[in-house]
Amino acid sequence: MALRENEGQRVVIVGGGIAGLTAASHLINNGVTNVTLLEAQERLGGRIHTVKFGESVLDLGAQWIHGLRGNCVYQLAKKHDLVGEEQLMADVSTRSRLHEFEGYLFLTSKGEEVDMKTVHRMIGIWDEIYHEAEEFFSTDDESESVDSSESDSESSSDKDGGGTEKEKSHFKARDLFPCGQTPKSFGEYFDRCFQHFMMNNKGDSEDERNLQKAFAEWQKQFENVDNACSSLHELNLRSWGKYFDCDGDPAAEFKNGFQSLLDVIIEKIPSQSIYLSKPVKTVHWQTSNEECQGSGSNDKSVIECEDGKVFKADYVVMTPSVGVLKEREGTLFDPSLPEEKRYVLRNMGYGTVNKIFLEWETRFWDENCFGIQLLWLDNAPVQVKSAKSESRTKSGEAWYEKVQGFDCVINQPTVLEMFVSGEKAEIMEALDDQEVMDVCVELLTTFTKLDVPTPTRILRTFWNTNPYFRGAYCLITPDLSLADHDILREPLPSREAPVLLFAGEACSKHHFTTTHGAMESGKNAAKIILKDLKKLQKEEDIEK
């Protein structure tokens, strides 16, 4: 039964990121016209933030399309010709990261280049360790899931090929862990697997073993950034396989930044439905129809903004980041959220990833070089004289130590980009531009052995100190079960009688941390509302 155009039922969406925008667009496209979107900042996009930089743009937040097949972000971008053909690589499997680093320069802290044969060998070992980690996830882990029967866009896309098939590895990780001794964290798992590799290569020279250790640390830093953490010990091992890859280029980019995709979604939403600079103070929601009737009001929810303005709603879709929900859930909701959802928020991880962009007047690195990767050798420690800050992580490291490297940026031939995650990213935010730039130049000079000139400009991000984000994206910690993670997106008081709904990357069942996961979750929240409206419409028709 098609839904009749509905002007009576009111939907308020809190947050104007890709999840909130997708929810609004999908509702409006399906006849729900009374939709209001409240965004705390002066701009839409959330953790998607494209800015003008020189003759092109930079993406300060989300930058890549992670896989193509079964990816709703890619499908929409392709439909509107937003992605360059040279980046499509639709036949590439995400089962190996080798292709991600073709054209990259790998340098040690001695200033020596590592041959690509060694690079391929080490990344091949990395691939095996990571693919084997997926064997610790099974459908049994989700048997307690509150919505295991959910039929959503992400599940169907994986059935259609959005999720990759398991490949056979040369070793079985389970054999390294006796029955009942499966590690809780991915960090413990990785260290044990790497130890196994080192024991099987006892004939290697001391220099080779030092290089292998440096590669292992480089791989850890890559995953720290990929998972917004300080250490892989913060990651739940079983969650590794819960994330489903989409086949195809895992790092395809937009011709003109991620904003071009948002523009396609935003154009379907009437401007009068969008309120900018409208942070929400409290969401007063009714936990049941009986409570609504007992209050003497037909309003299921009342959304109170910081400026005193009030919006009434039959459905509220909450899309703030986990960082904001963790910080404010005690005062943001009236009544408080159920204890099981509060437990998930308390124990779910949410980390910071920051970017540092450096621009030079002319390019000092080779035209065919896609990036410079840094391998920190134990027997060649790096002394950074330009570092003034004495702030250190809990493990005693400076913010720049063991940083993975510098990447080239699409359509920015004289710009390099560096990523910092976890505690190090938070420390970096507190420093001034000059110190950050000086440290980066000194690192490049040390590893390349070139006389690296001073950049003409620096631009960096501050996702942790921004009160409307408090970081980058979620991570499933060892303290959470996979079923716990599924609780986060469940509507309240129930899926059958939804009033308060949740969306965002953390609410994606299998694509958490990504923009396509956020987009899917926004659409799924809209579908739940539409299903409920059709039910109400049917009941009204029967009464007539």
C-alpha positions as CSV (number, residue, x, y, z in Angstrom):
1,M,0.0,0.0,0.0
2,A,1.4,3.3,-1.0
3,L,1.5,6.1,1.6
4,R,-0.8,9.0,1.0
5,E,0.9,12.4,1.2
6,N,1.1,13.1,4.9
7,E,1.1,16.7,6.2
8,G,-0.1,15.9,9.7
9,Q,2.6,13.6,11.1
10,R,5.6,15.6,12.2
11,V,9.2,14.4,11.9
12,V,12.1,16.3,13.5
13,I,15.6,15.2,12.5
14,V,18.4,16.3,14.8
15,G,21.7,16.6,12.9
16,G,22.4,17.6,9.3
17,G,25.1,15.1,8.4
18,I,24.7,12.6,5.6
19,A,22.5,10.3,7.8
20,G,20.1,13.1,8.7
21,L,20.0,14.5,5.2
22,T,19.3,11.1,3.8
23,A,16.5,10.4,6.2
24,A,14.9,13.8,5.4
25,S,15.2,13.3,1.6
26,H,13.8,9.7,1.8
27,L,10.8,10.8,3.9
28,I,10.0,13.8,1.6
29,N,10.3,11.6,-1.5
30,N,7.8,9.3,0.0
31,G,5.1,11.8,0.8
32,V,6.0,13.0,4.3
33,T,6.0,16.7,3.9
34,N,6.1,17.9,7.6
35,V,9.9,17.3,8.1
36,T,12.1,19.6,10.1
37,L,15.9,19.2,10.2
38,L,17.9,20.9,13.0
39,E,21.6,21.4,12.6
40,A,23.8,22.8,15.4
41,Q,26.4,24.4,13.1
42,E,26.2,27.1,10.5
43,R,26.7,24.5,7.7
44,L,25.3,21.1,6.7
45,G,27.4,18.0,6.2
46,G,28.5,17.0,9.7
47,R,31.7,15.0,9.4
48,I,31.7,15.7,5.6
49,H,33.3,19.1,5.2
50,T,34.7,20.2,1.8
51,V,36.5,23.5,1.6
52,K,37.9,25.6,-1.2
53,F,41.7,25.4,-1.3
54,G,43.6,27.1,-4.1
55,E,42.2,26.1,-7.5
56,S,40.5,23.0,-6.1
57,V,39.1,21.7,-2.8
58,L,40.1,19.7,0.3
59,D,38.0,17.3,2.3
60,L,38.5,18.0,5.9
61,G,36.4,15.1,7.0
62,A,35.2,12.1,4.9
63,Q,37.3,11.8,1.8
64,W,37.0,8.4,0.2
65,I,34.3,6.1,-1.1
66,H,35.2,2.8,0.6
67,G,34.5,0.2,-2.1
68,L,32.1,0.4,-5.0
69,R,29.9,-2.8,-5.3
70,G,26.9,-2.6,-3.1
71,N,27.9,0.9,-1.9
72,C,25.0,3.4,-1.9
73,V,27.4,6.4,-1.8
74,Y,29.1,5.2,-4.9
75,Q,25.9,4.4,-6.6
76,L,24.5,7.9,-6.1
77,A,27.9,9.5,-7.1
78,K,28.1,7.4,-10.2
79,K,24.5,8.3,-11.2
80,H,25.5,12.0,-11.1
81,D,29.0,11.6,-12.6
82,L,30.8,12.8,-9.5
83,V,33.7,10.3,-9.5
84,G,36.5,10.3,-12.0
85,E,36.7,7.3,-14.3
86,E,40.4,6.8,-13.5
87,Q,39.5,6.0,-9.9
88,L,36.8,3.5,-10.5
89,M,38.8,0.2,-10.7
90,A,35.6,-1.7,-10.3
91,D,37.4,-5.1,-10.7
92,V,39.7,-4.5,-7.7
93,S,39.1,-6.7,-4.7
94,T,39.4,-5.2,-1.3
95,R,40.8,-8.5,0.0
96,S,44.4,-7.1,-0.5
97,R,45.8,-3.8,0.3
98,L,48.7,-4.2,-2.1
99,H,47.2,-2.0,-4.8
100,E,46.6,0.8,-2.2
101,F,50.3,1.4,-2.0
102,E,51.4,1.0,-5.6
103,G,53.4,4.2,-6.4
104,Y,54.2,4.9,-2.8
105,L,57.8,5.5,-1.5
106,F,58.6,3.5,1.7
107,L,61.5,5.1,3.6
108,T,63.2,4.1,6.9
109,S,64.3,6.4,9.7
110,K,67.8,5.9,8.3
111,G,66.7,7.6,5.1
112,E,66.9,4.4,3.1
113,E,64.3,3.3,0.5
114,V,62.7,-0.1,0.9
115,D,62.4,-2.1,-2.3
116,M,58.9,-2.9,-3.5
117,K,59.5,-6.7,-3.3
118,T,59.9,-6.3,0.5
119,V,56.9,-4.0,0.7
120,H,54.8,-6.5,-1.2
121,R,56.0,-9.4,1.1
122,M,55.2,-7.5,4.3
123,I,51.8,-6.3,3.1
124,G,51.0,-9.8,2.0
125,I,51.6,-11.0,5.5
126,W,49.5,-8.2,6.8
127,D,46.7,-9.2,4.5
128,E,46.8,-12.8,5.8
129,I,46.7,-11.7,9.5
130,Y,43.7,-9.4,8.8
131,H,41.8,-11.8,6.7
132,E,42.2,-14.6,9.3
133,A,40.8,-12.2,12.0
134,E,37.5,-12.4,10.2
135,E,37.3,-16.1,11.2
136,F,36.7,-15.1,14.8
137,F,33.4,-13.5,13.7
138,S,30.4,-15.7,12.9
139,T,26.7,-15.4,12.6
140,D,26.6,-17.0,16.1
141,D,27.9,-13.7,17.5
142,E,24.8,-12.0,16.2
143,S,22.2,-14.6,17.3
144,E,21.2,-12.4,20.2
145,S,20.9,-9.3,17.9
146,V,17.7,-7.4,18.6
147,D,17.0,-7.0,14.9
148,S,18.8,-9.9,13.2
149,S,15.8,-10.2,10.8
150,E,16.1,-6.6,9.8
151,S,15.8,-6.2,6.0
152,D,17.8,-3.1,5.3
153,S,19.7,-1.7,2.4
154,E,23.1,-2.7,3.7
155,S,22.1,-6.3,4.3
156,S,20.6,-6.7,0.8
157,S,23.6,-5.0,-0.8
158,D,26.0,-7.5,0.8
159,K,23.9,-10.4,-0.5
160,D,24.2,-8.9,-3.9
161,G,27.9,-8.8,-3.7
162,G,28.7,-5.8,-1.5
163,G,30.4,-8.1,1.0
164,T,33.5,-10.0,0.0
165,E,34.0,-13.7,0.2
166,K,36.6,-15.2,2.6
167,E,39.9,-16.2,1.0
168,K,42.1,-19.0,2.2
169,S,45.2,-18.0,4.2
170,H,48.5,-19.9,4.4
171,F,48.1,-20.2,8.2
172,K,45.2,-20.6,10.6
173,A,45.1,-18.0,13.3
174,R,42.8,-20.1,15.4
175,D,45.6,-22.6,15.8
176,L,47.6,-20.0,17.7
177,F,45.0,-19.7,20.4
178,P,44.0,-22.8,22.4
179,C,40.3,-23.4,22.9
180,G,38.8,-20.9,25.2
181,Q,41.8,-18.5,24.9
182,T,40.6,-16.4,22.0
183,P,41.9,-12.8,22.6
184,K,39.3,-10.1,23.2
185,S,41.2,-7.4,21.4
186,F,42.5,-7.1,17.9
187,G,45.8,-5.8,19.3
188,E,46.5,-8.9,21.3
189,Y,45.6,-11.0,18.2
190,F,47.8,-9.0,15.9
191,D,50.8,-9.2,18.3
192,R,50.5,-13.0,18.7
193,C,50.3,-13.5,14.9
194,F,53.3,-11.3,14.3
195,Q,55.2,-13.1,16.9
196,H,54.4,-16.3,15.1
197,F,55.7,-14.8,11.9
198,M,59.0,-13.7,13.6
199,M,59.5,-17.2,15.1
200,N,59.1,-18.8,11.7
201,N,61.8,-16.4,10.2
202,K,64.6,-16.9,12.7
203,G,67.1,-17.0,9.9
204,D,66.6,-13.4,9.0
205,S,69.4,-10.9,9.8
206,E,69.1,-8.4,12.6
207,D,68.5,-5.6,10.1
208,E,65.8,-7.6,8.4
209,R,64.1,-8.2,11.7
210,N,64.2,-4.5,12.6
211,L,62.6,-3.7,9.3
212,Q,59.9,-6.3,9.9
213,K,59.2,-4.8,13.3
214,A,59.0,-1.3,11.7
215,F,56.5,-2.6,9.1
216,A,54.4,-4.2,11.8
217,E,54.3,-0.8,13.6
218,W,53.5,1.0,10.3
219,Q,50.6,-1.5,9.8
220,K,49.3,-0.8,13.3
221,Q,49.4,3.0,12.7
222,F,47.4,2.5,9.5
223,E,44.7,0.6,11.4
224,N,44.8,3.1,14.2
225,V,43.8,5.8,11.7
226,D,41.3,3.5,10.0
227,N,39.6,2.7,13.3
228,A,40.0,6.1,15.1
229,C,42.0,4.6,18.0
230,S,45.3,5.0,19.9
231,S,45.9,1.3,20.1
232,L,44.5,-1.8,18.4
233,H,44.0,-3.2,21.9
234,E,40.9,-0.9,22.0
235,L,39.3,-2.9,19.2
236,N,37.0,-5.9,19.7
237,L,38.5,-8.8,17.7
238,R,35.1,-10.3,16.9
239,S,34.0,-7.0,15.4
240,W,36.6,-7.3,12.7
241,G,34.5,-9.6,10.7
242,K,31.3,-7.8,11.5
243,Y,32.4,-5.0,9.2
244,F,31.6,-5.9,5.6
245,D,33.9,-4.6,2.8
246,C,32.4,-3.5,-0.5
247,D,34.5,-4.8,-3.5
248,G,36.2,-2.3,-5.8
249,D,38.5,0.6,-5.2
250,P,38.5,1.2,-1.4
251,A,39.7,4.8,-1.9
252,A,37.9,6.3,-4.8
253,E,37.5,10.0,-4.6
254,F,35.1,12.7,-5.9
255,K,36.1,15.1,-8.7
256,N,35.1,18.1,-6.6
257,G,35.0,16.9,-3.0
258,F,32.4,15.0,-0.9
259,Q,30.2,18.1,-0.8
260,S,29.2,17.4,-4.4
261,L,27.3,14.3,-3.2
262,L,25.6,16.2,-0.3
263,D,24.4,18.8,-2.8
264,V,22.5,16.1,-4.7
265,I,20.8,15.0,-1.5
266,I,20.1,18.6,-0.2
267,E,18.5,19.8,-3.4
268,K,15.5,17.5,-2.6
269,I,14.9,19.0,0.8
270,P,12.9,22.3,0.9
271,S,15.1,25.1,2.4
272,Q,12.3,26.0,4.8
273,S,12.6,22.6,6.4
274,I,16.3,23.2,7.4
275,Y,17.3,25.2,10.5
276,L,21.0,26.0,10.8
277,S,22.8,27.1,14.0
278,K,20.1,25.4,16.0
279,P,21.7,23.2,18.7
280,V,19.3,21.0,20.6
281,K,19.3,21.2,24.4
282,T,16.8,18.5,25.4
283,V,14.6,16.0,23.6
284,H,11.4,15.4,25.7
285,W,10.0,12.1,24.3
286,Q,7.0,10.0,25.4
287,T,7.9,6.4,26.1
288,S,4.4,5.1,25.3
289,N,1.0,6.0,23.9
290,E,-0.5,5.7,27.4
291,E,2.0,8.3,28.7
292,C,1.3,10.6,25.8
293,Q,-2.5,10.4,26.6
294,G,-1.8,10.8,30.3
295,S,0.1,14.0,29.8
296,G,-2.9,15.6,28.2
297,S,-1.0,16.3,25.1
298,N,-1.0,14.8,21.6
299,D,2.7,15.6,21.2
300,K,4.8,12.5,21.4
301,S,8.0,14.6,21.6
302,V,9.0,18.1,22.2
303,I,12.5,19.2,21.1
304,E,13.9,22.1,23.1
305,C,16.7,24.1,21.5
306,E,19.5,26.0,23.2
307,D,18.0,29.3,22.0
308,G,14.6,28.5,23.6
309,K,12.8,27.6,20.4
310,V,10.6,24.5,20.6
311,F,9.6,22.0,18.0
312,K,6.9,19.4,18.4
313,A,7.1,16.0,16.7
314,D,5.5,12.6,16.3
315,Y,8.9,11.1,15.4
316,V,12.4,12.2,16.3
317,V,15.5,10.9,14.4
318,M,18.7,11.5,16.4
319,T,21.9,11.5,14.3
320,P,24.5,13.2,16.5
321,S,27.9,11.4,16.7
322,V,28.5,8.8,19.4
323,G,31.0,11.3,20.9
324,V,28.2,13.8,21.5
325,L,25.8,11.2,22.7
326,K,28.4,9.8,25.2
327,E,29.0,13.3,26.5
328,R,25.4,14.5,26.7
329,E,23.1,11.6,27.0
330,G,22.5,12.3,30.7
331,T,20.9,15.7,29.9
332,L,19.9,15.4,26.2
333,F,17.0,13.0,26.8
334,D,14.0,13.4,29.0
335,P,13.2,10.8,30.2
336,S,16.6,9.2,30.2
337,L,17.4,6.5,27.7
338,P,16.9,2.9,28.8
339,E,19.8,1.4,30.7
340,E,20.8,-1.0,27.9
341,K,21.2,1.8,25.4
342,R,23.1,3.9,28.0
343,Y,25.4,0.9,28.7
344,V,26.2,0.7,25.0
345,L,27.0,4.4,24.8
346,R,29.2,4.2,27.9
347,N,31.2,1.3,26.5
348,M,31.3,2.1,22.8
349,G,34.6,3.6,21.7
350,Y,34.7,6.9,19.8
351,G,38.0,8.2,18.6
352,T,39.6,11.2,16.8
353,V,41.3,11.3,13.4
354,N,42.8,14.6,12.3
355,K,44.3,15.7,9.1
356,I,47.3,18.0,8.5
357,F,47.5,19.5,5.0
358,L,50.8,21.1,3.9
359,E,51.1,23.1,0.8
360,W,54.4,24.0,-1.0
361,E,55.1,26.5,-3.7
362,T,56.5,23.8,-5.9
363,R,56.5,20.0,-5.5
364,F,59.7,18.6,-4.0
365,W,58.8,15.0,-4.4
366,D,58.7,12.9,-7.6
367,E,55.8,13.5,-10.0
368,N,55.1,9.7,-10.0
369,C,55.1,9.3,-6.3
370,F,51.7,9.0,-4.7
371,G,52.9,9.3,-1.1
372,I,55.8,8.9,1.4
373,Q,55.4,6.1,4.0
374,L,57.6,6.2,7.1
375,L,59.1,3.1,8.7
376,W,60.5,3.8,12.2
377,L,63.4,1.6,13.0
378,D,64.2,0.7,16.6
379,N,68.0,1.0,15.8
380,A,67.6,4.4,14.2
381,P,65.6,6.5,16.6
382,V,64.3,9.9,15.4
383,Q,65.1,13.0,17.3
384,V,62.8,15.9,16.5
385,K,64.3,19.1,17.7
386,S,61.5,21.4,16.5
387,A,59.0,19.6,18.9
388,K,58.3,21.9,21.9
389,S,55.3,20.3,23.4
390,E,56.0,18.0,26.3
391,S,52.5,16.3,26.1
392,R,52.6,12.6,25.7
393,T,50.1,9.7,25.3
394,K,49.5,7.2,28.1
395,S,52.1,5.0,26.5
396,G,54.6,7.9,26.6
397,E,54.8,8.8,22.9
398,A,54.8,12.3,21.4
399,W,52.0,13.1,18.9
400,Y,54.2,12.6,15.8
401,E,56.0,9.4,16.9
402,K,55.5,6.4,14.5
403,V,53.2,8.5,12.3
404,Q,52.4,6.5,9.2
405,G,53.4,8.9,6.4
406,F,52.3,11.6,4.0
407,D,49.9,11.1,1.1
408,C,49.3,13.1,-2.1
409,V,45.9,14.8,-2.5
410,I,43.8,14.6,-5.6
411,N,43.8,17.8,-7.7
412,Q,46.4,19.3,-5.3
413,P,49.8,18.6,-6.9
414,T,51.8,20.6,-4.3
415,V,49.9,19.4,-1.2
416,L,50.7,16.5,1.2
417,E,48.3,15.1,3.8
418,M,49.1,13.5,7.1
419,F,46.8,11.6,9.5
420,V,47.0,11.5,13.2
421,S,44.6,9.4,15.4
422,G,43.6,8.8,19.0
423,E,45.4,10.5,21.8
424,K,48.0,11.8,19.4
425,A,45.3,13.6,17.4
426,E,44.0,15.2,20.6
427,I,47.5,16.4,21.6
428,M,48.1,17.8,18.1
429,E,44.9,20.0,18.3
430,A,46.4,21.9,21.3
431,L,49.5,22.9,19.4
432,D,50.0,26.0,17.2
433,D,50.4,25.8,13.4
434,Q,54.0,26.7,13.4
435,E,55.1,23.8,15.7
436,V,53.0,21.3,13.8
437,M,54.4,22.5,10.5
438,D,58.0,22.5,11.7
439,V,57.7,18.9,13.1
440,C,56.3,17.7,9.7
441,V,59.1,19.3,7.8
442,E,61.7,17.8,10.1
443,L,60.2,14.3,9.7
444,L,60.2,14.6,5.9
445,T,63.8,15.9,6.0
446,T,64.9,13.0,8.2
447,F,63.3,10.2,6.2
448,T,63.8,11.6,2.7
449,K,67.3,13.1,3.3
450,L,66.2,16.0,1.2
451,D,66.4,19.7,2.0
452,V,62.7,20.0,2.4
453,P,61.5,23.7,2.0
454,T,59.2,25.4,4.4
455,P,55.5,25.0,3.3
456,T,53.6,28.1,2.2
457,R,50.5,27.1,4.0
458,I,49.1,24.6,6.6
459,L,45.5,23.6,7.2
460,R,44.5,21.1,9.9
461,T,41.4,19.7,11.5
462,F,40.1,19.9,15.1
463,W,37.4,17.2,15.3
464,N,37.9,16.4,19.0
465,T,37.5,19.9,20.4
466,N,34.5,20.7,18.2
467,P,31.6,20.3,20.7
468,Y,29.3,19.1,17.9
469,F,31.4,16.0,17.1
470,R,34.0,15.2,19.8
471,G,35.9,13.0,17.4
472,A,35.7,11.2,14.1
473,Y,33.9,7.8,14.3
474,C,33.0,4.9,16.5
475,L,34.8,1.7,17.3
476,I,33.5,-1.5,19.0
477,T,35.5,-2.1,22.1
478,P,36.3,-5.4,23.8
479,D,33.8,-4.4,26.5
480,L,30.9,-4.7,24.1
481,S,29.3,-7.8,22.5
482,L,28.3,-7.6,18.9
483,A,24.7,-7.8,20.0
484,D,25.3,-4.8,22.2
485,H,26.3,-2.8,19.2
486,D,23.0,-3.6,17.5
487,I,21.1,-2.1,20.4
488,L,22.3,1.4,19.6
489,R,20.1,1.8,16.5
490,E,16.9,0.4,18.0
491,P,13.9,2.8,18.0
492,L,12.3,3.7,21.3
493,P,10.1,2.7,22.9
494,S,10.1,-0.1,20.3
495,R,10.3,-0.8,16.6
496,E,6.6,-1.5,16.5
497,A,5.8,1.9,18.1
498,P,8.7,4.2,17.1
499,V,9.0,7.6,18.6
500,L,12.7,8.2,19.1
501,L,14.9,6.8,16.3
502,F,18.7,6.7,15.9
503,A,20.9,6.9,12.8
504,G,24.5,7.6,11.9
505,E,27.6,5.6,11.0
506,A,27.7,3.9,14.5
507,C,24.1,2.7,13.8
508,S,25.1,0.7,10.7
509,K,25.0,-3.0,11.3
510,H,27.9,-3.9,9.0
511,H,29.3,-0.6,7.6
512,F,30.0,1.3,10.8
513,T,32.6,4.1,10.6
514,T,31.7,4.9,6.9
515,T,29.6,7.5,5.0
516,H,27.7,4.7,3.2
517,G,26.9,3.2,6.6
518,A,25.6,6.5,7.8
519,M,23.6,7.0,4.6
520,E,22.1,3.5,4.9
521,S,21.2,4.1,8.5
522,G,19.4,7.3,7.7
523,K,17.4,5.6,5.0
524,N,16.6,2.7,7.4
525,A,15.3,5.1,10.1
526,A,13.1,6.7,7.4
527,K,11.8,3.3,6.4
528,I,10.8,2.5,10.0
529,I,8.8,5.8,10.1
530,L,7.2,5.1,6.8
531,K,6.2,1.6,7.9
532,D,4.6,3.0,11.0
533,L,2.7,5.7,9.1
534,K,1.3,3.1,6.7
535,K,0.1,1.0,9.7
536,L,-1.6,4.1,11.1
537,Q,-3.1,4.9,7.7
538,K,-4.5,1.4,7.4
539,E,-6.0,1.6,10.9
540,E,-7.7,4.9,9.9
541,D,-9.1,3.3,6.8
542,I,-10.5,0.4,8.7
543,E,-12.2,2.8,11.2
544,K,-13.8,4.6,8.3
